[in-house]
């Protein structure tokens, strides 16, 4: 049945993944200038003339890996939702999704650790996590909760089968 709580958890994790495409995940500060980085682009909230500056980029392998892992994870989560007829497979796929989500977080951190060398000519003082990074962490937690709910469902089915 698709209306189970684990399907809700997985759907919320997928929605958060889609939102992460556009929401800033990291913020770089260069004295009085700020740059935001999300999975699709790097942009400055206000340029020197007051306009929004935006650059689409896949300048580093880390950024390409982060974007690719984000898309693969979202599609994989949607696939897991429709594997509800086989709970054991769904539970194993949730563990793979946890690994993918963890790799996505690591790729974004790798991008940020290598960031000051290529962002704005290496002038970055600090890189701090922003809302999008928190969404990735919440998505990781939701996938873990879905895995636990699937395990609980499987235990319930086994206990009912034992009574028959």
N, C-alpha and C positions, 0 to 999 in steps of 0.2 A: 504494500500500500504506500503510495507516494505522500500521504498526508502525515507521515510520522515526524517526530520532532527532529530526527537526524536530517531529514530532508530540508527542514526549515534552517537548521544550522548550516548545512552545506550551501543552500541558496543565499543565505546572508553572507557567507564567506565569499561566494562568487560575486555578489553585488558589491561588497567592499573592494574586491579586486578590480572591478570595473571602475569604481569611483577613484581608486588609487591611480588610475591612468591620468587623471586630470588634477588631482589634489596634490599640492606640493608635499614632497616627502622630506626634503632637506632644505636648509636655508644657510647660505654662505653670507658672511658679513665682511665687507672690505672698507673699513673705516666708517664712512657715512653711507655707503652704497650696499644694497642687499640684493642677492640673487637667489631665486628659488629653483629647485630642480624637482621635476616629477618624471614619470616613466616615459612621457612623450617629448618633453621639451625642457629647456632651461630658459627662465625669463626673469627679468627685473621688474618688480612692481611699478617702479617709477624710474624712467630714464632721466637724463639731465634736462631734457626739454619738457618733462612732465608726461610724456606718452609711455605707453606700455611697450616694452621691448620684449620680443619673443623670438627665440631661435629654435627651430626643429633640429635635432641633432642625434646622431649616433656616432659620436666622435671616438668613443673608446669601446673596447670589447666588453668592459664591465657594464656600460649602459645598454649595449645591445643584449647582453645576457640577462640583465634585469628586466628589460621590456619583454624579451622572449619568454622568460620564465613566468612572468606575470600573465601573459596571454595563454600559455600552455596550462598553467595552474587553473585559471578560470574555466577554460574548456574542459579540463579534466574533472573539476568539481561538478560541472553540469552533467558530465557523463556518469559520475558516481551516483548522482541523484536517481538516475533511471536504472540503476542496478539493484533496485530494492527487492527483487525476487530472490536474489542470492545474497543473503546477509554475510556469509563468510567472505565471499569475494568483495562485497562492499566494504567490509572492515579492512581487508588487505589493501584495497585501493585507497582507503582513507589514510593508511600509514604511508603509502607512496605520496599522497597529496601533502601530508605533513612534511615529508622530506623535500618535496618541490617548494613548498612555502618557505621552509627554512633556507633552502638554496636561494630563493628569491630575496629574502632578507639579507643573506650574506652577500649576494651580488650588489644590492643597493649599498651596503656598507663598504664594499670594495670600491664602488664608484666614488663614494664620498671620501674614502681614504686616499684615493688617487686624484680627487677633485682639484685641490689647489694647484696642482701642476698644470692643468689644462684650462681651468676656468679663469677668465679675465687675466690671462698672462701670469698666473701664479701669485696674485695679490691677496688671496683669501687668508684672513686671519683665523676664522673659526668656521666650522661646519657643524650645525646642530640639527638633530632630528625635528621634524615638523609633523603635522597632522597625518600625512600619508604614511609615514613610518609607523605611527600608532595603529592605523588601519590594517597594516600588514600584520602587526602583532596580534590584534584582535581577531583577524582572519585565522591565524595560526591556532589561537585558542578555540575558535568555533569549530575548526576541523577536528581538534582533539576531543571536544565535547560530542561531536557527531560520532566519532569512533567509540566513545564510551557508551553512547545511547544505542548504537548498533550492537555492541557486546551485551548490553542489558537485554535488548530484544531477543537476541539469540539464546541467552540463558533462560528467559521466560518460555520460549518455544520448546527448549529441551526439557524444562521441568514439566510442561504440559504433556509432551510426548511420553515422558516417563510414567505419568499417571494413567495413560491409556492402556 
